[in-house]
Amino acid sequence: MFLSEVLLIVVLAIFIPSGFTWMKPHIPKLLGVIMFGVEVSLATQFFTAVSALPGAIFSIIHNLTGVSLANWWGKKEGRSKS
């Protein structure tokens, strides 16, 4: 079910890209969530559960600092253009 929904969204995005432009500012946050999930699932699958902890902590820190820096740089660029 999930795979078919993802494939449908991908096909729609390929053929109707203007319908997905609202998502552009959220891409870094969404990629952070995806990378967090991949790291934790691989770490728990191939290693002990303790090995997933550093990746989980780093992912949270990375998401928070990434969003903060993106907002700060976005505001900084907005001031320099006006």
CORNOR-V269238 format. One record per backbone hydrogen bond with DSSP energy under -0.5 kcal/mol. CO is the residue of the C=O (numbers start at 0). NH is the residue of the N-H. If there is no record, write none. Layout:
CO	NH
CO	NH
//
This chain:
0	4
1	5
2	6
3	7
4	8
5	9
6	10
7	11
8	12
9	13
10	14
11	15
15	18
16	19
17	20
19	22
20	23
22	25
22	26
23	26
25	29
26	30
27	31
28	32
29	33
30	34
31	35
32	36
33	37
34	38
35	39
36	40
37	41
38	42
39	43
40	44
41	45
42	46
47	50
48	51
49	52
49	53
50	54
51	55
52	56
53	57
54	58
55	59
56	60
57	61
58	62
59	63
60	64
61	65
62	66
63	67
64	68
65	69
66	70
67	71
68	72
69	73
70	74
71	75
72	76
73	77
74	78
75	79
76	80
77	81
//
